[in-house]
């Protein structure tokens, strides 16, 4: 059976056509996943390459991977800004001081989107990025609980002040309202609040702002796309058919407003009993990965249903162990894809 180290070694023999070393050293090839059946998947960024060069690089990478003993299939997902050219430059953020905006979205609630958003932010920080986390889930803010933030947001020099937890800056509507009262706002009010929290917060200089969106495909998502123009959106789903239907709608919505879908994360995927070690799939298995393949978007990773994830969230800590390693891999894929 092929192992990941063998695949990475094979990729170090492939030079980046834009210079700077191999496709591993420059980060063009990332997100390598090796399955038990010999299938290898990876993300290949072709930004800045013309069509002919990109196709030649894809073929070279595929050939290198297939030469690894035990590899049966090589699935390579290409990512790039629209019609990249050899002189294309990375798109600048529309918000001064923030290099990249990354949205975390879901078609429906209850799939663990906020937990994924928070731990993606932690993973990006572990990778050396300067990170902010904006809780834009106006009606059901979770970030204060996930990060252990209490009390109201401070205002200095007419700017909201984010709180710093575990190396990231965070702001949430939950830091500006009574936690015991419902937020009863129409869509335009919620959309206006999103823009104000991005533009009227003292974020300082950030490499990336992770935006935890509310579930669905409504006014807040449209405002984000039209006014803030994020660099990409990550879709969270469970393997369940009902969740996948709504995840499909979320992918379609971002496509209609010209926001690149960075990929799909399958959350709550598989449960290992801590007592007997039996592995079960209460929400199904592999549904999000199959759906991502069918939609032609990257599959970024599978987060297991573990007590440790719940405990970390409830004690306002980043996840550790196996889930943390998975989030680190997802973060590496995001870094390559958006050009951090």
C-alpha positions as CSV (number, residue, x, y, z in Angstrom):
1,X,0.0,0.0,0.0
2,X,1.3,3.5,-0.9
3,X,2.1,5.8,2.0
4,X,2.0,9.6,2.1
5,X,5.7,10.0,2.5
6,X,6.3,8.1,-0.7
7,X,3.9,10.3,-2.6
8,X,5.5,13.5,-1.2
9,X,9.0,12.2,-2.1
10,X,7.7,11.6,-5.7
11,X,6.4,15.1,-5.9
12,X,9.7,16.6,-4.8
13,X,11.0,15.5,-8.2
14,X,8.6,17.8,-10.0
15,X,9.8,21.3,-10.6
16,X,7.5,24.3,-10.3
17,X,7.3,25.8,-13.9
18,X,7.2,29.3,-12.4
19,X,10.5,28.7,-10.6
20,X,11.4,28.7,-6.9
21,X,12.0,24.9,-6.5
22,X,9.7,21.9,-6.6
23,X,5.9,21.9,-6.4
24,X,6.2,20.9,-2.8
25,X,8.7,23.6,-1.9
26,X,6.6,26.3,-3.5
27,X,3.3,24.9,-2.1
28,X,1.7,24.2,-5.5
29,X,1.0,20.6,-4.5
30,X,-0.8,20.3,-1.2
31,X,-3.6,18.4,0.6
32,X,-2.2,15.0,-0.2
33,X,-4.5,12.2,0.9
34,X,-3.7,8.5,0.5
35,X,-6.6,5.9,0.9
36,X,-6.4,2.2,1.7
37,X,-7.5,1.3,-1.9
38,X,-4.4,3.0,-3.4
39,X,-6.3,6.2,-4.4
40,X,-4.2,9.4,-4.0
41,X,-5.9,12.8,-4.0
42,X,-4.2,16.2,-3.9
43,X,-4.7,19.8,-4.7
44,X,-2.6,21.4,-7.4
45,X,-2.6,25.2,-7.6
46,X,-2.0,26.5,-11.1
47,X,-2.3,30.2,-10.5
48,X,-0.1,32.3,-12.7
49,X,0.3,29.5,-15.3
50,X,-1.1,29.6,-18.8
51,X,-3.4,26.8,-19.9
52,X,-0.8,24.7,-21.7
53,X,1.7,24.9,-18.9
54,X,-1.0,24.0,-16.3
55,X,-2.1,21.0,-18.3
56,X,1.6,19.9,-18.7
57,X,2.2,20.3,-15.0
58,X,-1.0,18.3,-14.1
59,X,0.2,15.4,-16.4
60,X,3.7,15.4,-14.9
61,X,2.3,15.4,-11.3
62,X,-0.1,12.6,-12.2
63,X,2.6,10.5,-13.8
64,X,4.9,11.0,-10.8
65,X,2.3,10.0,-8.3
66,X,1.3,6.9,-10.3
67,X,4.9,5.7,-10.3
68,X,4.7,5.3,-6.6
69,X,4.3,1.6,-5.7
70,X,0.8,0.8,-4.5
71,X,-0.9,3.8,-6.1
72,X,-3.9,2.8,-8.3
73,X,-5.6,6.1,-9.0
74,X,-4.4,9.7,-8.9
75,X,-7.1,12.4,-8.5
76,X,-5.7,15.9,-8.9
77,X,-7.9,18.9,-8.3
78,X,-6.8,22.1,-10.0
79,X,-7.3,25.4,-8.2
80,X,-6.7,28.9,-9.7
81,X,-8.1,32.3,-10.0
82,X,-10.2,32.8,-13.2
83,X,-8.2,32.3,-16.4
84,X,-4.9,32.9,-14.7
85,X,-2.1,34.2,-16.9
86,X,1.7,34.2,-16.4
87,X,1.6,37.8,-15.2
88,X,-1.5,37.4,-13.0
89,X,-1.1,38.9,-9.5
90,X,-2.9,37.8,-6.4
91,X,-6.2,39.6,-5.8
92,X,-6.0,42.2,-3.0
93,X,-8.5,42.2,-0.2
94,X,-11.2,44.8,-0.3
95,X,-10.6,45.6,3.4
96,X,-7.4,47.6,4.2
97,X,-5.0,45.7,6.4
98,X,-6.5,42.3,5.7
99,X,-4.8,40.2,2.9
100,X,-7.4,37.5,2.5
101,X,-11.0,36.8,3.4
102,X,-12.1,33.2,3.8
103,X,-15.8,32.4,4.5
104,X,-16.9,29.2,6.3
105,X,-20.5,28.3,5.3
106,X,-23.1,25.6,5.4
107,X,-26.4,25.0,3.7
108,X,-28.0,24.2,7.0
109,X,-27.5,24.5,10.7
110,X,-26.3,21.8,13.1
111,X,-23.4,20.5,11.1
112,X,-20.6,22.0,13.3
113,X,-19.8,24.9,11.1
114,X,-18.7,27.2,13.9
115,X,-16.5,24.5,15.4
116,X,-14.8,24.0,12.0
117,X,-14.4,27.8,11.5
118,X,-12.7,28.3,14.9
119,X,-10.4,25.3,14.6
120,X,-9.5,26.3,11.0
121,X,-8.5,29.7,12.4
122,X,-6.4,28.0,15.1
123,X,-4.7,25.8,12.5
124,X,-3.9,28.8,10.2
125,X,-2.3,30.5,13.2
126,X,-0.3,27.4,14.0
127,X,0.9,27.6,10.4
128,X,2.3,31.0,11.0
129,X,-0.5,33.2,9.7
130,X,-1.8,36.3,11.5
131,X,-5.5,35.4,11.8
132,X,-8.8,37.0,12.7
133,X,-12.1,35.2,13.3
134,X,-15.4,37.0,12.7
135,X,-18.6,35.4,14.0
136,X,-21.1,36.6,11.4
137,X,-23.8,34.2,12.5
138,X,-25.9,37.1,13.7
139,X,-28.8,35.1,15.1
140,X,-26.9,32.3,16.7
141,X,-23.3,33.5,17.6
142,X,-21.1,30.6,18.9
143,X,-17.6,32.0,18.9
144,X,-17.8,33.6,22.4
145,X,-18.5,30.1,23.8
146,X,-15.9,28.4,21.6
147,X,-13.2,30.9,22.6
148,X,-14.3,31.6,26.2
149,X,-15.1,35.3,25.6
150,X,-17.3,37.0,28.2
151,X,-18.6,40.5,28.3
152,X,-19.1,43.2,25.8
153,X,-16.7,44.3,23.1
154,X,-14.7,47.4,23.9
155,X,-14.7,50.5,21.7
156,X,-11.6,52.6,21.3
157,X,-11.2,55.6,18.9
158,X,-14.6,54.7,17.4
159,X,-13.3,51.2,16.6
160,X,-14.5,47.9,17.9
161,X,-11.7,46.0,19.7
162,X,-11.4,42.3,19.0
163,X,-10.5,39.9,21.8
164,X,-7.4,37.7,21.5
165,X,-7.6,34.0,22.3
166,X,-5.1,31.3,21.5
167,X,-3.2,33.6,19.1
168,X,-6.1,34.8,17.0
169,X,-8.3,37.9,17.1
170,X,-12.0,37.4,17.4
171,X,-15.2,39.5,17.2
172,X,-18.8,38.3,17.4
173,X,-22.3,39.7,17.6
174,X,-22.5,37.8,20.8
175,X,-20.0,40.3,22.2
176,X,-22.4,43.2,21.6
177,X,-25.8,41.8,22.7
178,X,-27.4,40.3,25.7
179,X,-26.8,36.5,25.5
180,X,-30.2,35.9,27.1
181,X,-32.1,37.8,24.4
182,X,-32.9,36.8,20.8
183,X,-31.7,39.0,18.0
184,X,-34.8,39.8,16.0
185,X,-33.6,41.6,12.9
186,X,-34.6,41.6,9.3
187,X,-32.1,40.6,6.6
188,X,-30.8,44.1,5.7
189,X,-30.0,44.8,9.4
190,X,-28.1,41.6,9.7
191,X,-26.2,42.3,6.5
192,X,-25.3,45.8,7.6
193,X,-24.0,44.4,10.9
194,X,-21.7,42.0,9.0
195,X,-20.1,44.8,7.0
196,X,-19.7,47.0,10.0
197,X,-18.0,44.3,12.1
198,X,-15.5,43.8,9.3
199,X,-14.9,47.4,8.4
200,X,-15.3,49.1,11.8
201,X,-13.2,46.7,13.9
202,X,-9.6,47.4,14.8
203,X,-8.3,44.2,13.2
204,X,-4.8,45.6,12.7
205,X,-2.8,43.8,10.0
206,X,-4.1,40.3,9.2
207,X,-3.0,37.6,6.8
208,X,-6.5,36.2,6.8
209,X,-9.9,36.9,8.3
210,X,-12.0,33.7,8.7
211,X,-15.7,34.6,8.6
212,X,-18.1,32.2,10.2
213,X,-21.3,32.7,8.3
214,X,-24.9,31.9,9.4
215,X,-26.3,28.7,7.8
216,X,-28.3,29.0,4.5
217,X,-28.1,31.1,1.4
218,X,-29.7,34.4,2.4
219,X,-29.0,38.2,2.7
220,X,-25.9,37.9,4.8
221,X,-24.2,35.6,2.3
222,X,-25.1,37.8,-0.6
223,X,-23.8,40.9,1.2
224,X,-20.6,39.1,1.9
225,X,-20.1,38.2,-1.7
226,X,-21.1,41.5,-3.2
227,X,-19.5,44.0,-0.8
228,X,-16.6,42.2,0.8
229,X,-15.7,39.9,-2.1
230,X,-14.0,37.0,-0.2
231,X,-11.2,35.1,-1.7
232,X,-13.0,31.8,-1.2
233,X,-15.6,29.9,0.8
234,X,-15.3,26.6,2.6
235,X,-18.5,24.4,2.9
236,X,-19.1,22.3,5.9
237,X,-21.5,19.3,5.8
238,X,-22.1,16.0,7.6
239,X,-22.2,12.8,5.5
240,X,-26.0,12.8,5.9
241,X,-28.1,13.1,2.7
242,X,-30.2,15.9,4.2
243,X,-27.1,18.0,4.9
244,X,-25.6,17.2,1.5
245,X,-28.7,18.6,-0.3
246,X,-28.2,21.9,1.4
247,X,-24.4,21.8,1.0
248,X,-25.1,21.5,-2.8
249,X,-27.3,24.6,-2.6
250,X,-24.5,26.5,-0.8
251,X,-21.9,25.6,-3.4
252,X,-24.4,26.7,-6.2
253,X,-25.0,30.0,-4.5
254,X,-21.4,30.9,-4.2
255,X,-20.9,29.9,-7.8
256,X,-23.7,32.3,-8.9
257,X,-22.1,35.2,-7.0
258,X,-18.6,34.4,-8.3
259,X,-17.0,33.3,-5.0
260,X,-14.6,30.5,-5.4
261,X,-15.5,27.4,-3.4
262,X,-12.2,26.2,-1.7
263,X,-13.7,22.8,-0.9
264,X,-15.9,20.7,1.3
265,X,-15.2,19.5,4.8
266,X,-17.1,16.4,6.1
267,X,-17.8,16.9,9.8
268,X,-19.0,14.3,12.4
269,X,-17.7,11.5,10.2
270,X,-17.4,8.3,12.0
271,X,-17.5,7.5,15.8
272,X,-15.1,5.3,17.6
273,X,-16.4,4.1,21.0
274,X,-13.9,4.9,23.7
275,X,-14.8,1.8,25.6
276,X,-14.8,-1.0,23.1
277,X,-13.1,0.6,20.1
278,X,-16.0,-0.2,17.7
279,X,-16.2,2.3,14.8
280,X,-19.7,3.2,13.6
281,X,-21.1,5.9,11.2
282,X,-24.2,7.4,12.8
283,X,-24.5,10.0,10.1
284,X,-23.2,7.9,7.2
285,X,-19.8,7.8,5.6
286,X,-18.1,9.5,2.7
287,X,-21.2,11.3,1.5
288,X,-19.6,14.8,1.5
289,X,-16.5,13.5,-0.4
290,X,-18.7,11.9,-3.1
291,X,-20.8,15.1,-3.3
292,X,-17.6,17.2,-3.7
293,X,-16.4,15.0,-6.5
294,X,-19.7,15.2,-8.2
295,X,-19.8,19.0,-8.0
296,X,-16.2,19.3,-9.1
297,X,-14.9,21.0,-6.0
298,X,-12.0,19.9,-3.7
299,X,-12.7,17.6,-0.7
300,X,-10.6,19.0,2.1
301,X,-10.9,16.5,4.9
302,X,-13.0,14.4,7.2
303,X,-13.4,15.4,10.9
304,X,-14.4,12.4,13.2
305,X,-17.2,12.6,15.7
306,X,-15.1,12.5,18.9
307,X,-15.7,13.3,22.6
308,X,-12.4,15.2,22.5
309,X,-13.8,17.7,19.9
310,X,-16.9,18.3,22.0
311,X,-14.8,18.7,25.2
312,X,-12.4,21.1,23.6
313,X,-15.2,23.3,22.2
314,X,-17.0,23.4,25.6
315,X,-13.8,24.3,27.5
316,X,-12.8,27.0,24.9
317,X,-9.7,25.2,23.7
318,X,-8.4,24.3,20.2
319,X,-8.8,20.6,19.4
320,X,-5.7,18.4,19.8
321,X,-4.5,15.0,18.6
322,X,-6.0,13.5,15.4
323,X,-8.6,16.2,14.7
324,X,-5.9,18.9,15.1
325,X,-3.7,17.2,12.5
326,X,-6.7,17.1,10.1
327,X,-7.4,20.8,10.6
328,X,-3.7,21.5,10.0
329,X,-3.9,19.7,6.6
330,X,-7.1,21.6,5.7
331,X,-5.3,24.9,6.6
332,X,-2.3,24.0,4.4
333,X,-4.7,23.5,1.5
334,X,-6.4,26.9,2.2
335,X,-3.0,28.7,2.4
336,X,-2.0,27.3,-1.0
337,X,-5.3,27.9,-2.7
338,X,-5.9,31.6,-1.7
339,X,-2.2,32.5,-2.0
340,X,-1.2,33.2,1.6
